[in-house]
Amino acid sequence: MMLSLFDQFASPVYLGVPLMALAICLPWLLFPTPTSRWINNRLLTPQTWFLNRFTNQLLLPINTPGHKWAALFASLMLFLLTMNTLGLLPYTFTPTTQLSMNMGLAVPLWLATVIIGMQNQPTHALGHLLPEGTPTPLIPVLIIIETISLFIRPLALGVRLTANLTAGHLLMQLIATATYVLLPLMPAVALLTVGLLYLLTLLEVAVAMIQAYVFVLLLSLYLQENV
């Protein structure tokens, strides 16, 4: 039973060829491509409005040098939002449930913010490791603790996204299995379970959107500390 529950998180393979890259690239075909016309169509207008609002809100507290990351943050938000929400459809695969992929996104971007801080303001960046006014006996301990907390950041980014999506998918499968088992035995209880599954699906759609936003928001906060 445990194997069947977690089989949905295995990377799909067809004729020995992993389909992970296909699952990542194909959803981009759903997005409309920009045109050279003065007036956008009905699909491009809400997409452009969303990206503009999201970028403005995200970069509002960041200094001007950090605005170079606007295209990267908008693309990452759109990518995570697409992967998370499309993974809720039946017979689909969610690439963002793979910890390796999430860590592959989190580690390089976090490391880029750290490198930028070391290049632009090394004194300020290293100052985070030792708060001002620390007693002398506590200096080595605090430096170790702050260093560990700094290196835990990318791990927390990847694990948070993976854990939230994995838990939601498992819960939905458990309730769906319970509904299938209860339907011939207790139809009334099965109907209640179907309603619960519907509400849980709506919750998972919200979680998919929120987790994509939280991932990008935390990266922007890390960038704000180093710019």
CNS distance restraints for C-alpha pairs under 8 A (distance, minus, plus):
assign (resid   1 and name CA) (resid   5 and name CA) 6.32 0.50 0.50
assign (resid   2 and name CA) (resid   6 and name CA) 6.40 0.50 0.50
assign (resid   3 and name CA) (resid   7 and name CA) 5.93 0.50 0.50
assign (resid   4 and name CA) (resid   8 and name CA) 7.62 0.50 0.50
assign (resid   5 and name CA) (resid 170 and name CA) 6.80 0.50 0.50
assign (resid   5 and name CA) (resid 173 and name CA) 7.31 0.50 0.50
assign (resid   5 and name CA) (resid 174 and name CA) 7.99 0.50 0.50
assign (resid   6 and name CA) (resid  10 and name CA) 7.26 0.50 0.50
assign (resid   6 and name CA) (resid 170 and name CA) 7.76 0.50 0.50
assign (resid   8 and name CA) (resid  93 and name CA) 7.39 0.50 0.50
assign (resid   9 and name CA) (resid  93 and name CA) 7.51 0.50 0.50
assign (resid   9 and name CA) (resid  94 and name CA) 7.61 0.50 0.50
assign (resid   9 and name CA) (resid  97 and name CA) 6.71 0.50 0.50
assign (resid   9 and name CA) (resid  98 and name CA) 7.34 0.50 0.50
assign (resid   9 and name CA) (resid 166 and name CA) 7.99 0.50 0.50
assign (resid  11 and name CA) (resid  18 and name CA) 6.90 0.50 0.50
assign (resid  11 and name CA) (resid  19 and name CA) 7.18 0.50 0.50
assign (resid  11 and name CA) (resid  20 and name CA) 6.31 0.50 0.50
assign (resid  11 and name CA) (resid  93 and name CA) 7.88 0.50 0.50
assign (resid  11 and name CA) (resid  95 and name CA) 7.99 0.50 0.50
assign (resid  12 and name CA) (resid  18 and name CA) 5.99 0.50 0.50
assign (resid  12 and name CA) (resid  19 and name CA) 5.47 0.50 0.50
assign (resid  12 and name CA) (resid  20 and name CA) 6.66 0.50 0.50
assign (resid  12 and name CA) (resid  93 and name CA) 7.57 0.50 0.50
assign (resid  13 and name CA) (resid  17 and name CA) 5.34 0.50 0.50
assign (resid  13 and name CA) (resid  18 and name CA) 4.36 0.50 0.50
assign (resid  13 and name CA) (resid  19 and name CA) 5.55 0.50 0.50
assign (resid  14 and name CA) (resid  18 and name CA) 6.49 0.50 0.50
assign (resid  14 and name CA) (resid  19 and name CA) 6.91 0.50 0.50
assign (resid  19 and name CA) (resid  23 and name CA) 6.21 0.50 0.50
assign (resid  20 and name CA) (resid  24 and name CA) 6.38 0.50 0.50
assign (resid  20 and name CA) (resid  95 and name CA) 6.98 0.50 0.50
assign (resid  21 and name CA) (resid  25 and name CA) 6.13 0.50 0.50
assign (resid  22 and name CA) (resid  26 and name CA) 5.81 0.50 0.50
assign (resid  23 and name CA) (resid  27 and name CA) 7.24 0.50 0.50
assign (resid  23 and name CA) (resid  93 and name CA) 6.92 0.50 0.50
assign (resid  23 and name CA) (resid  94 and name CA) 7.83 0.50 0.50
assign (resid  23 and name CA) (resid  95 and name CA) 7.01 0.50 0.50
assign (resid  24 and name CA) (resid  28 and name CA) 7.97 0.50 0.50
assign (resid  24 and name CA) (resid  83 and name CA) 7.35 0.50 0.50
assign (resid  24 and name CA) (resid  95 and name CA) 6.84 0.50 0.50
assign (resid  25 and name CA) (resid  29 and name CA) 7.77 0.50 0.50
assign (resid  26 and name CA) (resid  30 and name CA) 7.86 0.50 0.50
assign (resid  27 and name CA) (resid  31 and name CA) 7.77 0.50 0.50
assign (resid  27 and name CA) (resid  82 and name CA) 7.09 0.50 0.50
assign (resid  27 and name CA) (resid  83 and name CA) 7.67 0.50 0.50
assign (resid  32 and name CA) (resid  43 and name CA) 6.72 0.50 0.50
assign (resid  32 and name CA) (resid  44 and name CA) 6.46 0.50 0.50
assign (resid  33 and name CA) (resid  44 and name CA) 7.85 0.50 0.50
assign (resid  34 and name CA) (resid  40 and name CA) 7.99 0.50 0.50
assign (resid  34 and name CA) (resid  44 and name CA) 7.10 0.50 0.50
assign (resid  35 and name CA) (resid  40 and name CA) 7.30 0.50 0.50
assign (resid  40 and name CA) (resid  44 and name CA) 5.79 0.50 0.50
assign (resid  40 and name CA) (resid  45 and name CA) 5.85 0.50 0.50
assign (resid  41 and name CA) (resid  45 and name CA) 6.25 0.50 0.50
assign (resid  42 and name CA) (resid  46 and name CA) 7.17 0.50 0.50
assign (resid  43 and name CA) (resid  47 and name CA) 6.67 0.50 0.50
assign (resid  44 and name CA) (resid  48 and name CA) 5.91 0.50 0.50
assign (resid  45 and name CA) (resid  49 and name CA) 6.14 0.50 0.50
assign (resid  46 and name CA) (resid  50 and name CA) 5.99 0.50 0.50
assign (resid  47 and name CA) (resid  51 and name CA) 6.24 0.50 0.50
assign (resid  48 and name CA) (resid  52 and name CA) 6.12 0.50 0.50
assign (resid  49 and name CA) (resid  53 and name CA) 6.14 0.50 0.50
assign (resid  50 and name CA) (resid  54 and name CA) 5.97 0.50 0.50
assign (resid  51 and name CA) (resid  55 and name CA) 5.96 0.50 0.50
assign (resid  51 and name CA) (resid  74 and name CA) 6.49 0.50 0.50
assign (resid  52 and name CA) (resid  56 and name CA) 6.09 0.50 0.50
assign (resid  53 and name CA) (resid  57 and name CA) 6.19 0.50 0.50
assign (resid  54 and name CA) (resid  58 and name CA) 6.03 0.50 0.50
assign (resid  54 and name CA) (resid  74 and name CA) 7.52 0.50 0.50
assign (resid  55 and name CA) (resid  59 and name CA) 5.99 0.50 0.50
assign (resid  55 and name CA) (resid  70 and name CA) 6.32 0.50 0.50
assign (resid  55 and name CA) (resid  73 and name CA) 7.73 0.50 0.50
assign (resid  55 and name CA) (resid  74 and name CA) 6.50 0.50 0.50
assign (resid  56 and name CA) (resid  60 and name CA) 5.87 0.50 0.50
assign (resid  58 and name CA) (resid  62 and name CA) 7.97 0.50 0.50
assign (resid  58 and name CA) (resid 217 and name CA) 6.91 0.50 0.50
assign (resid  58 and name CA) (resid 220 and name CA) 7.16 0.50 0.50
assign (resid  59 and name CA) (resid  63 and name CA) 7.90 0.50 0.50
assign (resid  59 and name CA) (resid  66 and name CA) 7.72 0.50 0.50
assign (resid  59 and name CA) (resid  67 and name CA) 6.49 0.50 0.50
assign (resid  59 and name CA) (resid  70 and name CA) 7.31 0.50 0.50
assign (resid  59 and name CA) (resid 220 and name CA) 7.65 0.50 0.50
assign (resid  61 and name CA) (resid 224 and name CA) 7.57 0.50 0.50
assign (resid  62 and name CA) (resid  66 and name CA) 6.05 0.50 0.50
assign (resid  62 and name CA) (resid  67 and name CA) 7.24 0.50 0.50
assign (resid  62 and name CA) (resid 220 and name CA) 7.83 0.50 0.50
assign (resid  62 and name CA) (resid 223 and name CA) 7.87 0.50 0.50
assign (resid  62 and name CA) (resid 224 and name CA) 5.34 0.50 0.50
assign (resid  62 and name CA) (resid 227 and name CA) 7.73 0.50 0.50
assign (resid  63 and name CA) (resid  67 and name CA) 7.14 0.50 0.50
assign (resid  63 and name CA) (resid 224 and name CA) 7.20 0.50 0.50
assign (resid  63 and name CA) (resid 227 and name CA) 6.71 0.50 0.50
assign (resid  65 and name CA) (resid 227 and name CA) 6.76 0.50 0.50
assign (resid  66 and name CA) (resid  70 and name CA) 7.90 0.50 0.50
assign (resid  66 and name CA) (resid 223 and name CA) 7.05 0.50 0.50
assign (resid  66 and name CA) (resid 224 and name CA) 7.30 0.50 0.50
assign (resid  66 and name CA) (resid 227 and name CA) 6.23 0.50 0.50
assign (resid  69 and name CA) (resid  73 and name CA) 6.08 0.50 0.50
assign (resid  70 and name CA) (resid  74 and name CA) 6.10 0.50 0.50
assign (resid  71 and name CA) (resid  75 and name CA) 6.03 0.50 0.50
assign (resid  72 and name CA) (resid  76 and name CA) 6.05 0.50 0.50
assign (resid  73 and name CA) (resid  77 and name CA) 6.03 0.50 0.50
assign (resid  73 and name CA) (resid 216 and name CA) 6.37 0.50 0.50
assign (resid  74 and name CA) (resid  78 and name CA) 6.17 0.50 0.50
assign (resid  75 and name CA) (resid  79 and name CA) 6.02 0.50 0.50
assign (resid  76 and name CA) (resid  80 and name CA) 6.09 0.50 0.50
assign (resid  76 and name CA) (resid 216 and name CA) 7.17 0.50 0.50
assign (resid  77 and name CA) (resid  81 and name CA) 5.94 0.50 0.50
assign (resid  77 and name CA) (resid 212 and name CA) 6.00 0.50 0.50
assign (resid  77 and name CA) (resid 213 and name CA) 6.48 0.50 0.50
assign (resid  77 and name CA) (resid 216 and name CA) 6.32 0.50 0.50
assign (resid  78 and name CA) (resid  82 and name CA) 6.06 0.50 0.50
assign (resid  79 and name CA) (resid  83 and name CA) 6.21 0.50 0.50
assign (resid  80 and name CA) (resid  84 and name CA) 5.95 0.50 0.50
assign (resid  80 and name CA) (resid  96 and name CA) 7.51 0.50 0.50
assign (resid  80 and name CA) (resid 212 and name CA) 5.32 0.50 0.50
assign (resid  81 and name CA) (resid  85 and name CA) 6.10 0.50 0.50
assign (resid  81 and name CA) (resid 208 and name CA) 6.74 0.50 0.50
assign (resid  81 and name CA) (resid 209 and name CA) 5.72 0.50 0.50
assign (resid  81 and name CA) (resid 212 and name CA) 5.55 0.50 0.50
assign (resid  82 and name CA) (resid  86 and name CA) 5.89 0.50 0.50
assign (resid  83 and name CA) (resid  87 and name CA) 6.04 0.50 0.50
assign (resid  83 and name CA) (resid  94 and name CA) 6.17 0.50 0.50
assign (resid  83 and name CA) (resid  95 and name CA) 6.65 0.50 0.50
assign (resid  83 and name CA) (resid  96 and name CA) 6.57 0.50 0.50
assign (resid  84 and name CA) (resid  88 and name CA) 7.16 0.50 0.50
assign (resid  84 and name CA) (resid  94 and name CA) 6.46 0.50 0.50
assign (resid  84 and name CA) (resid  96 and name CA) 6.65 0.50 0.50
assign (resid  84 and name CA) (resid 165 and name CA) 7.67 0.50 0.50
assign (resid  84 and name CA) (resid 208 and name CA) 5.11 0.50 0.50
assign (resid  84 and name CA) (resid 209 and name CA) 7.28 0.50 0.50
assign (resid  84 and name CA) (resid 212 and name CA) 7.65 0.50 0.50
assign (resid  85 and name CA) (resid  89 and name CA) 7.69 0.50 0.50
assign (resid  85 and name CA) (resid 205 and name CA) 6.16 0.50 0.50
assign (resid  85 and name CA) (resid 208 and name CA) 5.86 0.50 0.50
assign (resid  85 and name CA) (resid 209 and name CA) 7.28 0.50 0.50
assign (resid  86 and name CA) (resid  92 and name CA) 7.38 0.50 0.50
assign (resid  86 and name CA) (resid  94 and name CA) 7.35 0.50 0.50
assign (resid  87 and name CA) (resid  92 and name CA) 5.62 0.50 0.50
assign (resid  87 and name CA) (resid  93 and name CA) 5.45 0.50 0.50
assign (resid  87 and name CA) (resid  94 and name CA) 4.34 0.50 0.50
assign (resid  87 and name CA) (resid  95 and name CA) 7.82 0.50 0.50
assign (resid  88 and name CA) (resid  92 and name CA) 7.29 0.50 0.50
assign (resid  88 and name CA) (resid  94 and name CA) 7.68 0.50 0.50
assign (resid  88 and name CA) (resid 169 and name CA) 7.85 0.50 0.50
assign (resid  88 and name CA) (resid 204 and name CA) 7.95 0.50 0.50
assign (resid  88 and name CA) (resid 205 and name CA) 7.58 0.50 0.50
assign (resid  94 and name CA) (resid  98 and name CA) 8.00 0.50 0.50
assign (resid  95 and name CA) (resid 101 and name CA) 7.30 0.50 0.50
assign (resid  96 and name CA) (resid 101 and name CA) 6.60 0.50 0.50
assign (resid  96 and name CA) (resid 102 and name CA) 6.24 0.50 0.50
assign (resid  96 and name CA) (resid 161 and name CA) 7.38 0.50 0.50
assign (resid  96 and name CA) (resid 162 and name CA) 6.45 0.50 0.50
assign (resid  96 and name CA) (resid 165 and name CA) 7.67 0.50 0.50
assign (resid  97 and name CA) (resid 102 and name CA) 7.89 0.50 0.50
assign (resid  97 and name CA) (resid 161 and name CA) 7.55 0.50 0.50
assign (resid  97 and name CA) (resid 162 and name CA) 4.85 0.50 0.50
assign (resid  97 and name CA) (resid 163 and name CA) 7.62 0.50 0.50
assign (resid  97 and name CA) (resid 165 and name CA) 6.05 0.50 0.50
assign (resid  97 and name CA) (resid 166 and name CA) 5.83 0.50 0.50
assign (resid  98 and name CA) (resid 102 and name CA) 6.55 0.50 0.50
assign (resid  98 and name CA) (resid 162 and name CA) 6.44 0.50 0.50
assign (resid  99 and name CA) (resid 103 and name CA) 5.98 0.50 0.50
assign (resid  99 and name CA) (resid 158 and name CA) 6.31 0.50 0.50
assign (resid  99 and name CA) (resid 159 and name CA) 6.66 0.50 0.50
assign (resid  99 and name CA) (resid 162 and name CA) 5.81 0.50 0.50
assign (resid 100 and name CA) (resid 104 and name CA) 6.03 0.50 0.50
assign (resid 101 and name CA) (resid 105 and name CA) 6.43 0.50 0.50
assign (resid 102 and name CA) (resid 106 and name CA) 6.09 0.50 0.50
assign (resid 102 and name CA) (resid 157 and name CA) 7.80 0.50 0.50
assign (resid 102 and name CA) (resid 158 and name CA) 4.78 0.50 0.50
assign (resid 102 and name CA) (resid 159 and name CA) 7.71 0.50 0.50
assign (resid 102 and name CA) (resid 161 and name CA) 7.32 0.50 0.50
assign (resid 102 and name CA) (resid 162 and name CA) 7.14 0.50 0.50
assign (resid 103 and name CA) (resid 107 and name CA) 5.70 0.50 0.50
assign (resid 103 and name CA) (resid 154 and name CA) 7.02 0.50 0.50
assign (resid 103 and name CA) (resid 155 and name CA) 6.89 0.50 0.50
assign (resid 103 and name CA) (resid 157 and name CA) 7.66 0.50 0.50
assign (resid 103 and name CA) (resid 158 and name CA) 4.94 0.50 0.50
assign (resid 103 and name CA) (resid 159 and name CA) 7.91 0.50 0.50
assign (resid 104 and name CA) (resid 108 and name CA) 6.82 0.50 0.50
assign (resid 105 and name CA) (resid 109 and name CA) 6.54 0.50 0.50
assign (resid 105 and name CA) (resid 158 and name CA) 7.86 0.50 0.50
assign (resid 106 and name CA) (resid 110 and name CA) 5.96 0.50 0.50
assign (resid 106 and name CA) (resid 154 and name CA) 5.22 0.50 0.50
assign (resid 106 and name CA) (resid 155 and name CA) 7.60 0.50 0.50
assign (resid 106 and name CA) (resid 157 and name CA) 6.21 0.50 0.50
assign (resid 106 and name CA) (resid 158 and name CA) 6.08 0.50 0.50
assign (resid 107 and name CA) (resid 111 and name CA) 5.94 0.50 0.50
assign (resid 107 and name CA) (resid 154 and name CA) 5.25 0.50 0.50
assign (resid 107 and name CA) (resid 155 and name CA) 7.71 0.50 0.50
assign (resid 108 and name CA) (resid 112 and name CA) 6.04 0.50 0.50
assign (resid 109 and name CA) (resid 113 and name CA) 6.50 0.50 0.50
assign (resid 109 and name CA) (resid 219 and name CA) 7.43 0.50 0.50
assign (resid 110 and name CA) (resid 114 and name CA) 6.44 0.50 0.50
assign (resid 110 and name CA) (resid 153 and name CA) 7.75 0.50 0.50
assign (resid 110 and name CA) (resid 154 and name CA) 6.21 0.50 0.50
assign (resid 110 and name CA) (resid 219 and name CA) 6.77 0.50 0.50
assign (resid 110 and name CA) (resid 222 and name CA) 7.25 0.50 0.50
assign (resid 111 and name CA) (resid 115 and name CA) 6.12 0.50 0.50
assign (resid 112 and name CA) (resid 116 and name CA) 6.14 0.50 0.50
assign (resid 113 and name CA) (resid 117 and name CA) 6.28 0.50 0.50
assign (resid 113 and name CA) (resid 222 and name CA) 6.47 0.50 0.50
assign (resid 113 and name CA) (resid 223 and name CA) 5.19 0.50 0.50
assign (resid 113 and name CA) (resid 226 and name CA) 6.38 0.50 0.50
assign (resid 114 and name CA) (resid 118 and name CA) 6.24 0.50 0.50
assign (resid 114 and name CA) (resid 125 and name CA) 7.94 0.50 0.50
assign (resid 114 and name CA) (resid 223 and name CA) 7.91 0.50 0.50
assign (resid 114 and name CA) (resid 226 and name CA) 6.70 0.50 0.50
assign (resid 115 and name CA) (resid 119 and name CA) 6.16 0.50 0.50
assign (resid 116 and name CA) (resid 120 and name CA) 6.02 0.50 0.50
assign (resid 116 and name CA) (resid 226 and name CA) 6.42 0.50 0.50
assign (resid 116 and name CA) (resid 227 and name CA) 7.12 0.50 0.50
assign (resid 117 and name CA) (resid 121 and name CA) 5.55 0.50 0.50
assign (resid 117 and name CA) (resid 122 and name CA) 6.17 0.50 0.50
assign (resid 117 and name CA) (resid 124 and name CA) 7.93 0.50 0.50
assign (resid 117 and name CA) (resid 125 and name CA) 5.67 0.50 0.50
assign (resid 117 and name CA) (resid 225 and name CA) 7.65 0.50 0.50
assign (resid 117 and name CA) (resid 226 and name CA) 4.07 0.50 0.50
assign (resid 117 and name CA) (resid 227 and name CA) 6.12 0.50 0.50
assign (resid 118 and name CA) (resid 122 and name CA) 4.26 0.50 0.50
assign (resid 118 and name CA) (resid 123 and name CA) 7.92 0.50 0.50
assign (resid 118 and name CA) (resid 125 and name CA) 6.11 0.50 0.50
assign (resid 118 and name CA) (resid 126 and name CA) 7.84 0.50 0.50
assign (resid 118 and name CA) (resid 226 and name CA) 7.72 0.50 0.50
assign (resid 120 and name CA) (resid 226 and name CA) 7.79 0.50 0.50
assign (resid 120 and name CA) (resid 227 and name CA) 7.17 0.50 0.50
assign (resid 121 and name CA) (resid 125 and name CA) 6.19 0.50 0.50
assign (resid 121 and name CA) (resid 226 and name CA) 7.39 0.50 0.50
assign (resid 121 and name CA) (resid 227 and name CA) 7.83 0.50 0.50
assign (resid 122 and name CA) (resid 126 and name CA) 6.00 0.50 0.50
assign (resid 123 and name CA) (resid 127 and name CA) 5.92 0.50 0.50
assign (resid 124 and name CA) (resid 128 and name CA) 6.87 0.50 0.50
assign (resid 125 and name CA) (resid 129 and name CA) 7.94 0.50 0.50
assign (resid 125 and name CA) (resid 225 and name CA) 7.79 0.50 0.50
assign (resid 125 and name CA) (resid 226 and name CA) 6.43 0.50 0.50
assign (resid 126 and name CA) (resid 130 and name CA) 7.63 0.50 0.50
assign (resid 127 and name CA) (resid 131 and name CA) 6.84 0.50 0.50
assign (resid 128 and name CA) (resid 146 and name CA) 7.56 0.50 0.50
assign (resid 129 and name CA) (resid 142 and name CA) 7.27 0.50 0.50
assign (resid 129 and name CA) (resid 143 and name CA) 5.31 0.50 0.50
assign (resid 129 and name CA) (resid 146 and name CA) 5.14 0.50 0.50
assign (resid 129 and name CA) (resid 147 and name CA) 6.40 0.50 0.50
assign (resid 130 and name CA) (resid 134 and name CA) 7.26 0.50 0.50
assign (resid 130 and name CA) (resid 139 and name CA) 7.04 0.50 0.50
assign (resid 130 and name CA) (resid 142 and name CA) 6.50 0.50 0.50
assign (resid 130 and name CA) (resid 143 and name CA) 5.85 0.50 0.50
assign (resid 130 and name CA) (resid 146 and name CA) 7.49 0.50 0.50
assign (resid 134 and name CA) (resid 138 and name CA) 6.72 0.50 0.50
assign (resid 134 and name CA) (resid 139 and name CA) 6.48 0.50 0.50
assign (resid 135 and name CA) (resid 139 and name CA) 6.59 0.50 0.50
assign (resid 138 and name CA) (resid 142 and name CA) 6.02 0.50 0.50
assign (resid 139 and name CA) (resid 143 and name CA) 6.14 0.50 0.50
assign (resid 140 and name CA) (resid 144 and name CA) 6.33 0.50 0.50
assign (resid 141 and name CA) (resid 145 and name CA) 6.23 0.50 0.50
assign (resid 142 and name CA) (resid 146 and name CA) 5.95 0.50 0.50
assign (resid 143 and name CA) (resid 147 and name CA) 6.00 0.50 0.50
assign (resid 144 and name CA) (resid 148 and name CA) 6.18 0.50 0.50
assign (resid 145 and name CA) (resid 149 and name CA) 6.19 0.50 0.50
assign (resid 146 and name CA) (resid 150 and name CA) 6.08 0.50 0.50
assign (resid 147 and name CA) (resid 151 and name CA) 6.39 0.50 0.50
assign (resid 148 and name CA) (resid 152 and name CA) 6.12 0.50 0.50
assign (resid 149 and name CA) (resid 153 and name CA) 6.60 0.50 0.50
assign (resid 151 and name CA) (resid 155 and name CA) 7.60 0.50 0.50
assign (resid 152 and name CA) (resid 156 and name CA) 6.07 0.50 0.50
assign (resid 153 and name CA) (resid 157 and name CA) 6.29 0.50 0.50
assign (resid 154 and name CA) (resid 158 and name CA) 6.31 0.50 0.50
assign (resid 155 and name CA) (resid 159 and name CA) 5.97 0.50 0.50
assign (resid 156 and name CA) (resid 160 and name CA) 5.74 0.50 0.50
assign (resid 157 and name CA) (resid 161 and name CA) 6.50 0.50 0.50
assign (resid 157 and name CA) (resid 215 and name CA) 6.39 0.50 0.50
assign (resid 157 and name CA) (resid 218 and name CA) 7.98 0.50 0.50
assign (resid 158 and name CA) (resid 162 and name CA) 6.20 0.50 0.50
assign (resid 159 and name CA) (resid 163 and name CA) 5.76 0.50 0.50
assign (resid 160 and name CA) (resid 164 and name CA) 6.12 0.50 0.50
assign (resid 161 and name CA) (resid 165 and name CA) 6.34 0.50 0.50
assign (resid 161 and name CA) (resid 211 and name CA) 6.18 0.50 0.50
assign (resid 161 and name CA) (resid 212 and name CA) 7.80 0.50 0.50
assign (resid 161 and name CA) (resid 215 and name CA) 7.40 0.50 0.50
assign (resid 162 and name CA) (resid 166 and name CA) 5.93 0.50 0.50
assign (resid 163 and name CA) (resid 167 and name CA) 5.90 0.50 0.50
assign (resid 164 and name CA) (resid 168 and name CA) 6.25 0.50 0.50
assign (resid 164 and name CA) (resid 207 and name CA) 7.71 0.50 0.50
assign (resid 164 and name CA) (resid 211 and name CA) 7.78 0.50 0.50
assign (resid 165 and name CA) (resid 169 and name CA) 6.23 0.50 0.50
assign (resid 165 and name CA) (resid 207 and name CA) 7.82 0.50 0.50
assign (resid 165 and name CA) (resid 208 and name CA) 7.07 0.50 0.50
assign (resid 166 and name CA) (resid 170 and name CA) 6.15 0.50 0.50
assign (resid 167 and name CA) (resid 171 and name CA) 6.12 0.50 0.50
assign (resid 168 and name CA) (resid 172 and name CA) 6.18 0.50 0.50
assign (resid 168 and name CA) (resid 204 and name CA) 6.29 0.50 0.50
assign (resid 169 and name CA) (resid 173 and name CA) 6.22 0.50 0.50
assign (resid 170 and name CA) (resid 174 and name CA) 6.12 0.50 0.50
assign (resid 171 and name CA) (resid 175 and name CA) 6.22 0.50 0.50
assign (resid 172 and name CA) (resid 176 and name CA) 6.05 0.50 0.50
assign (resid 172 and name CA) (resid 197 and name CA) 6.66 0.50 0.50
assign (resid 172 and name CA) (resid 200 and name CA) 7.06 0.50 0.50
assign (resid 172 and name CA) (resid 201 and name CA) 7.34 0.50 0.50
assign (resid 173 and name CA) (resid 177 and name CA) 6.03 0.50 0.50
assign (resid 174 and name CA) (resid 178 and name CA) 6.20 0.50 0.50
assign (resid 175 and name CA) (resid 179 and name CA) 6.14 0.50 0.50
assign (resid 175 and name CA) (resid 193 and name CA) 6.97 0.50 0.50
assign (resid 175 and name CA) (resid 197 and name CA) 6.38 0.50 0.50
assign (resid 176 and name CA) (resid 180 and name CA) 6.29 0.50 0.50
assign (resid 176 and name CA) (resid 194 and name CA) 7.67 0.50 0.50
assign (resid 176 and name CA) (resid 197 and name CA) 6.93 0.50 0.50
assign (resid 177 and name CA) (resid 181 and name CA) 6.26 0.50 0.50
assign (resid 178 and name CA) (resid 182 and name CA) 6.01 0.50 0.50
assign (resid 178 and name CA) (resid 190 and name CA) 7.85 0.50 0.50
assign (resid 178 and name CA) (resid 193 and name CA) 7.69 0.50 0.50
assign (resid 179 and name CA) (resid 183 and name CA) 5.93 0.50 0.50
assign (resid 179 and name CA) (resid 190 and name CA) 5.08 0.50 0.50
assign (resid 179 and name CA) (resid 191 and name CA) 7.77 0.50 0.50
assign (resid 179 and name CA) (resid 193 and name CA) 5.86 0.50 0.50
assign (resid 179 and name CA) (resid 194 and name CA) 6.53 0.50 0.50
assign (resid 180 and name CA) (resid 184 and name CA) 7.98 0.50 0.50
assign (resid 180 and name CA) (resid 190 and name CA) 7.68 0.50 0.50
assign (resid 181 and name CA) (resid 185 and name CA) 7.38 0.50 0.50
assign (resid 182 and name CA) (resid 186 and name CA) 5.32 0.50 0.50
assign (resid 182 and name CA) (resid 187 and name CA) 6.59 0.50 0.50
assign (resid 182 and name CA) (resid 189 and name CA) 7.02 0.50 0.50
assign (resid 182 and name CA) (resid 190 and name CA) 5.35 0.50 0.50
assign (resid 183 and name CA) (resid 187 and name CA) 4.76 0.50 0.50
assign (resid 183 and name CA) (resid 189 and name CA) 7.78 0.50 0.50
assign (resid 183 and name CA) (resid 190 and name CA) 5.11 0.50 0.50
assign (resid 183 and name CA) (resid 191 and name CA) 7.84 0.50 0.50
assign (resid 186 and name CA) (resid 190 and name CA) 6.21 0.50 0.50
assign (resid 187 and name CA) (resid 191 and name CA) 6.19 0.50 0.50
assign (resid 188 and name CA) (resid 192 and name CA) 6.53 0.50 0.50
assign (resid 189 and name CA) (resid 193 and name CA) 6.23 0.50 0.50
assign (resid 190 and name CA) (resid 194 and name CA) 6.19 0.50 0.50
assign (resid 191 and name CA) (resid 195 and name CA) 6.39 0.50 0.50
assign (resid 192 and name CA) (resid 196 and name CA) 6.31 0.50 0.50
assign (resid 193 and name CA) (resid 197 and name CA) 6.08 0.50 0.50
assign (resid 194 and name CA) (resid 198 and name CA) 6.19 0.50 0.50
assign (resid 195 and name CA) (resid 199 and name CA) 6.33 0.50 0.50
assign (resid 196 and name CA) (resid 200 and name CA) 6.08 0.50 0.50
assign (resid 197 and name CA) (resid 201 and name CA) 6.08 0.50 0.50
assign (resid 198 and name CA) (resid 202 and name CA) 6.49 0.50 0.50
assign (resid 199 and name CA) (resid 203 and name CA) 6.27 0.50 0.50
assign (resid 200 and name CA) (resid 204 and name CA) 6.09 0.50 0.50
assign (resid 201 and name CA) (resid 205 and name CA) 6.30 0.50 0.50
assign (resid 202 and name CA) (resid 206 and name CA) 6.48 0.50 0.50
assign (resid 203 and name CA) (resid 207 and name CA) 6.15 0.50 0.50
assign (resid 204 and name CA) (resid 208 and name CA) 5.99 0.50 0.50
assign (resid 205 and name CA) (resid 209 and name CA) 6.44 0.50 0.50
assign (resid 206 and name CA) (resid 210 and name CA) 6.06 0.50 0.50
assign (resid 207 and name CA) (resid 211 and name CA) 5.87 0.50 0.50
assign (resid 208 and name CA) (resid 212 and name CA) 6.38 0.50 0.50
assign (resid 209 and name CA) (resid 213 and name CA) 6.37 0.50 0.50
assign (resid 210 and name CA) (resid 214 and name CA) 6.04 0.50 0.50
assign (resid 211 and name CA) (resid 215 and name CA) 6.08 0.50 0.50
assign (resid 212 and name CA) (resid 216 and name CA) 6.55 0.50 0.50
assign (resid 213 and name CA) (resid 217 and name CA) 5.92 0.50 0.50
assign (resid 214 and name CA) (resid 218 and name CA) 6.02 0.50 0.50
assign (resid 215 and name CA) (resid 219 and name CA) 6.50 0.50 0.50
assign (resid 216 and name CA) (resid 220 and name CA) 6.25 0.50 0.50
assign (resid 217 and name CA) (resid 221 and name CA) 6.31 0.50 0.50
assign (resid 218 and name CA) (resid 222 and name CA) 6.26 0.50 0.50
assign (resid 219 and name CA) (resid 223 and name CA) 6.21 0.50 0.50
assign (resid 220 and name CA) (resid 224 and name CA) 6.06 0.50 0.50
assign (resid 221 and name CA) (resid 225 and name CA) 6.42 0.50 0.50
assign (resid 222 and name CA) (resid 226 and name CA) 6.74 0.50 0.50
assign (resid 223 and name CA) (resid 227 and name CA) 6.10 0.50 0.50
